[in-house]
């Protein structure tokens, strides 16, 4: 059975890449037209429609990232805007996918835990949602800070590691 996957904040598509590679139907949404997603829109104004088995969401982490670093690096950090997090939960509630996964950085835990509960998985990526447990996988992501300066450095740093995408895909396939 093919899974229907909705990838919100898709960027370069890393979160859903393994699903696509394994032949599942993937629909991507982002607000940046340079990513060439299936739909370019602001999720705050998007009306959810369709039936999806899986919803993947990796909201921007730029406001959360400073909270995972020493305060001396960001002495004037402000509480992040949680609008996109709340909107993601509204979309999950509207679409009612079988599984959903929200990913973000360590600095988001303080702000997302009161809304979503404790993260299901903690590591280089923090995951919340309803999804089958995945086997231990070797996280990748360390070294992203070493990427050379470029116009798409931020997008490359935000890529979800392929092995995480694959582990989630396989766990969901095994539950079918």
Secondary structure, DSSP 8 states (H G I E B T S, - for coil): ---EEEEET-TTSTTTHHHHHTT-EEEEEES-GGG--SEE--TTT----S--SEEEE----HHHHGGGS-GGGSTT------HHHHHHHHHHHHH--SEEEEEE-GGGHHHHHHHH-S-SB-SSSEEEEE-----------TTGGG----TTHHHHHT---HHHHHHHHHHHHHH-
